[in-house]
Amino acid sequence: MSRTRDLQWSLTLPTVRMPPLASDLETGKLVRWLKQPGDMVSEGDIIAVVDSAAGPTDVFASHDGVLIQHLVQENTRIPVGTPLARIDTGEPEHNAAPGDVSVFVASARLSVAELSHNAASALARSQKEIPHYHLGTRITLRRAGRWLDDFNSRRTSGEALPMSALFLKAVAVAVEDFPRFNGFHTGKGFEPSEDVHVGVSIAISGGITVAPAIHHSNRKSLVEISADHRELVQQARSGNLEKYQLEDPTITVACLGERGVASVHGLIFPPQVAMVGFGTPHLAPIARADGSIVTELIVDASLAGDHRVSGPHRGSRFLNRIASLLQNPEELCASRPPAKRSASGQIRGV
């Protein structure tokens, strides 16, 4: 393999990044590598140690494979989100395009007090650092409601599929076509993520909201997404969430239908660059083109976007894609081919 081809190949591998740190710290020092290029690594192995004002943080790998390359030298101070190393997983899906985020920090359960502190710090940082823009749209759910009723009537076991599963899957599928809403803004600018890990907003005791990840949401079925969502709710409300579950999301979705709110206008969880909100599905009068008035099941959807990465025009197209998927729910069950990318790694036509 030529040197140029070798470089191009290495750029397609999963990238381990500098993890988020405690409180609102933005930089840390990589003090020691525990794994060297050529070493075999397994999911959960500690590969490096990062130090900051909050103390040392272990960096864990989330893939099995071979550590190919260190991208940062020891005793270097770097911003959160900086690429640290690359891992060859040996899997074709991980050799398709750059940007895969593969970072796990020290696995530990978080207390309610820690969750509250971390959430408050993240929101303060969001308001301070992220130039938000907000968009909203009203989506008709007539076909989605009928499809859901039919699907649940044919289920012979398990719990009924909720509408929120369709919301989560629609965002996961839509963001494949609009990658600038899926990733992280770091000290070096926007870093898209090849994986789609939708963070789902969950209210726990004390009025705290957390948003752990449903991993690879775009590849999962609606039933799997619903099951993962239920499990995350149980973990969050019983105090059994792990740190990595809160640090993995590439985009967050807030479904507050059970709270009875009409719409959601959220703040982005840094270093993410977008948040999608759904209010309570409800019946509302809708005027048709012929002047008649009908009653339809609708939901108000919103988008909080980061002006540094996208703008209202692109955001409106993203929301329209989500609406189209919800109005054609059969698409959420179809297998989708990998997105076509140009040599620069951008999805064509977006």
C-alpha positions in Angstrom: 0.0 0.0 0.0 1.4 3.4 -1.0 2.0 6.1 1.6 -0.9 8.2 0.2 -3.3 5.2 0.2 -2.2 4.2 3.7 -3.0 7.7 4.9 -6.4 7.6 3.2 -7.2 4.2 4.7 -6.2 5.3 8.2 -8.5 8.3 8.0 -11.5 6.0 7.5 -10.9 4.2 10.8 -12.9 4.8 14.1 -11.4 7.7 16.0 -11.0 7.8 19.8 -11.5 11.4 21.0 -10.7 13.4 24.0 -13.7 12.8 26.3 -15.9 15.3 28.0 -14.6 16.3 31.4 -16.2 17.0 34.7 -18.1 20.3 35.2 -17.6 22.6 32.3 -13.8 22.1 31.8 -12.8 22.5 28.2 -9.2 21.2 28.1 -7.1 18.4 29.7 -3.7 16.9 29.4 -3.0 13.5 27.9 -0.5 12.2 30.5 0.0 8.6 29.5 -0.7 6.1 26.8 -1.5 2.6 28.1 -1.8 1.0 24.7 0.7 1.4 21.9 0.3 1.2 18.1 0.0 -2.5 17.1 -1.6 -3.5 20.4 -4.8 -5.5 20.4 -7.6 -3.7 22.2 -11.0 -4.9 23.4 -14.1 -2.9 24.2 -13.7 -1.5 27.7 -9.9 -1.5 27.7 -8.3 1.6 29.2 -6.1 3.0 26.4 -5.0 6.3 27.9 -5.2 8.6 30.9 -6.2 12.3 30.8 -5.6 14.7 33.6 -7.5 17.9 34.4 -8.4 20.2 37.3 -11.1 17.6 38.2 -8.5 14.8 38.4 -7.5 11.9 36.2 -10.0 10.4 33.7 -9.5 7.0 32.0 -10.2 6.7 28.3 -11.9 3.5 27.3 -12.2 1.9 23.8 -15.7 1.0 22.5 -14.4 -1.3 19.7 -12.4 -4.5 19.5 -9.5 -4.2 17.1 -5.9 -3.0 16.7 -4.8 0.4 17.9 -3.2 1.8 14.7 -2.0 5.3 15.4 -1.5 7.8 18.3 -2.6 11.3 17.1 -1.5 13.2 20.3 1.7 12.9 22.2 1.9 12.5 26.0 1.9 15.6 28.1 0.0 17.5 25.5 -2.9 19.8 26.6 -5.9 19.5 24.2 -9.5 20.5 24.0 -12.4 18.2 24.6 -13.3 16.3 21.4 -9.8 16.3 19.9 -9.0 13.0 18.1 -6.5 10.9 20.1 -6.0 7.7 18.3 -7.4 5.4 15.5 -8.5 1.8 15.8 -8.7 -0.8 13.0 -11.8 -2.9 13.8 -11.4 -5.1 10.7 -15.0 -4.5 9.9 -15.9 -3.1 6.4 -18.5 -0.8 7.9 -15.8 1.0 9.9 -13.7 1.5 6.8 -16.2 3.5 4.8 -15.8 7.1 6.0 -14.1 9.2 8.6 -15.7 10.6 11.7 -16.7 7.6 13.7 -16.7 8.5 17.4 -15.4 5.7 19.6 -14.8 7.1 23.1 -15.8 5.7 26.4 -14.6 7.3 29.6 -14.3 5.7 33.0 -17.4 3.5 33.6 -19.1 4.6 36.8 -22.6 5.1 38.0 -23.6 8.7 38.5 -25.5 9.8 41.6 -28.5 12.2 41.3 -26.3 15.0 42.7 -23.6 14.3 40.1 -26.3 14.2 37.3 -27.8 17.5 38.5 -24.4 19.2 38.7 -23.3 17.9 35.2 -26.6 18.9 33.7 -26.5 22.4 35.1 -22.9 22.9 33.9 -23.7 21.6 30.4 -26.7 24.0 30.1 -24.7 26.9 31.4 -22.0 26.2 28.9 -24.6 25.8 26.1 -26.1 29.2 26.8 -22.7 30.8 27.0 -20.9 29.2 24.0 -23.5 28.0 21.4 -25.1 30.6 19.1 -28.5 28.9 18.9 -31.2 29.3 16.3 -34.7 27.8 16.8 -37.2 26.5 14.2 -40.6 24.9 14.5 -43.1 23.0 12.4 -46.5 21.3 12.7 -46.5 17.7 11.5 -49.7 15.8 10.6 -49.7 12.3 12.2 -52.8 10.9 10.5 -50.9 8.1 8.6 -48.5 7.5 11.5 -51.4 7.1 13.9 -53.2 4.6 11.6 -50.0 2.7 10.9 -49.2 2.5 14.7 -52.7 1.3 15.5 -52.5 -1.4 12.9 -49.0 -2.4 14.0 -50.0 -2.7 17.6 -53.2 -4.6 16.8 -51.1 -7.3 15.1 -48.6 -7.7 17.9 -48.9 -10.9 19.8 -46.5 -10.2 22.6 -44.6 -7.4 24.2 -45.7 -3.9 25.1 -47.5 -1.6 22.6 -45.2 0.5 20.4 -45.4 4.2 21.4 -45.5 7.1 19.1 -42.2 8.3 20.6 -40.4 5.3 18.9 -41.4 6.7 15.5 -40.2 10.2 16.6 -36.8 8.8 17.6 -36.3 6.6 14.5 -37.4 9.5 12.2 -34.7 11.7 13.6 -32.1 8.9 13.4 -32.9 8.3 9.7 -33.2 11.9 8.7 -29.9 12.9 10.2 -28.2 10.4 7.9 -29.2 12.7 5.1 -28.2 15.8 7.0 -24.9 15.0 8.7 -24.2 18.5 9.9 -26.7 17.9 12.7 -25.0 14.7 13.8 -21.6 15.3 15.5 -19.6 17.6 17.8 -18.2 21.1 17.7 -14.8 21.0 19.3 -11.8 23.4 19.5 -11.0 22.5 15.9 -14.5 23.0 14.5 -17.2 20.6 13.5 -16.5 16.9 13.7 -19.2 14.8 12.1 -20.0 11.4 13.5 -20.4 8.4 11.2 -22.5 6.7 13.9 -25.9 7.9 14.9 -26.4 7.7 18.7 -29.6 9.5 19.5 -29.7 10.9 23.1 -33.2 10.6 24.5 -34.3 13.2 27.1 -35.5 11.6 30.4 -36.9 13.4 33.4 -35.8 12.0 36.8 -36.3 13.0 40.4 -35.5 16.6 41.4 -36.6 18.0 38.1 -33.4 16.9 36.4 -33.3 15.9 32.8 -30.7 13.6 31.4 -30.2 12.3 27.8 -28.5 8.9 27.5 -27.8 7.4 24.1 -29.7 4.8 22.1 -26.7 3.5 20.2 -26.8 3.1 16.4 -30.4 4.3 16.4 -30.6 4.5 12.6 -29.8 0.7 12.3 -32.3 -0.5 14.9 -35.9 -1.5 14.4 -38.8 0.5 16.0 -39.3 -2.3 18.5 -35.6 -2.3 19.5 -35.6 1.5 19.9 -38.7 1.3 22.1 -37.1 -1.4 24.2 -33.8 0.5 24.6 -35.8 3.6 25.5 -37.7 1.8 28.3 -34.5 0.3 29.6 -32.8 3.7 29.7 -35.7 5.2 31.6 -35.5 2.4 34.2 -31.7 2.9 34.5 -32.0 6.7 34.8 -34.7 6.6 37.4 -33.0 3.9 39.5 -29.6 5.6 39.5 -27.9 3.0 37.2 -26.7 5.1 34.3 -23.1 4.9 33.3 -21.0 7.9 32.3 -20.5 6.8 28.8 -24.2 6.6 28.2 -24.5 10.3 28.7 -21.3 11.2 26.7 -22.0 9.2 23.5 -25.1 11.0 22.0 -24.4 12.6 18.6 -27.8 14.4 18.7 -30.5 14.7 21.3 -34.3 14.3 21.1 -36.8 15.5 23.7 -40.2 13.7 23.5 -42.3 15.3 26.2 -45.7 14.0 25.2 -46.3 12.5 28.7 -45.9 16.0 30.2 -48.8 17.4 28.1 -46.7 20.3 26.7 -47.6 21.7 23.2 -44.0 22.2 22.1 -40.4 22.0 23.2 -37.7 24.6 22.7 -34.6 23.1 24.1 -30.9 23.9 24.5 -28.2 21.9 22.8 -26.0 19.7 24.9 -22.4 20.6 24.2 -20.4 19.4 22.3 -23.4 18.3 20.2 -24.7 20.7 17.6 -28.5 20.0 17.5 -31.5 19.1 19.5 -35.0 18.0 18.2 -38.1 18.4 20.3 -41.6 16.9 20.1 -44.6 18.1 22.0 -47.8 16.2 22.8 -49.6 14.7 19.8 -53.1 16.2 19.9 -56.2 16.8 17.8 -56.4 20.2 16.1 -58.5 21.8 13.4 -56.7 22.0 10.0 -57.7 24.0 7.0 -57.5 22.2 3.7 -56.8 23.8 0.3 -60.5 23.6 -0.6 -61.4 25.7 2.4 -62.9 22.9 4.5 -61.9 22.3 8.1 -60.9 18.9 9.4 -59.6 17.6 12.7 -56.2 16.0 12.5 -53.8 14.3 14.9 -50.7 16.7 14.9 -47.5 17.2 16.8 -45.4 20.4 17.1 -41.7 19.6 16.3 -38.8 22.0 16.9 -35.1 22.2 16.1 -32.4 23.9 18.1 -29.4 24.3 15.8 -25.8 25.6 16.2 -25.2 28.6 13.9 -21.5 27.7 13.7 -22.3 24.5 11.9 -25.7 25.0 10.1 -28.3 27.6 9.4 -32.1 28.0 9.3 -32.3 27.0 5.6 -30.6 23.7 6.2 -32.5 23.3 9.5 -35.8 23.7 7.8 -34.9 21.0 5.3 -33.9 18.7 8.1 -37.3 19.3 9.9 -39.1 18.7 6.6 -37.3 15.4 6.1 -38.4 14.3 9.6 -42.0 15.3 8.8 -41.9 13.4 5.5 -40.8 10.2 7.3 -43.5 10.5 9.9 -46.1 11.1 7.2 -44.8 7.9 5.4 -44.1 5.6 8.4 -43.4 2.6 6.2 -40.0 4.2 5.4 -39.0 3.9 9.0 -39.2 0.1 8.7 -37.3 -0.1 5.4 -33.6 -1.0 5.2 -31.6 2.0 4.1 -28.5 1.7 2.0 -25.4 3.5 3.2 -25.4 7.2 2.3 -23.4 8.0 -0.8 -20.4 10.2 0.0 -18.0 12.2 -2.2 -14.2 11.9 -1.9 -14.3 14.7 0.7 -16.6 12.6 2.9 -19.7 14.8 2.5 -23.0 13.2 1.6 -24.0 14.2 -1.9 -27.0 16.4 -2.5 -27.0 17.8 1.1 
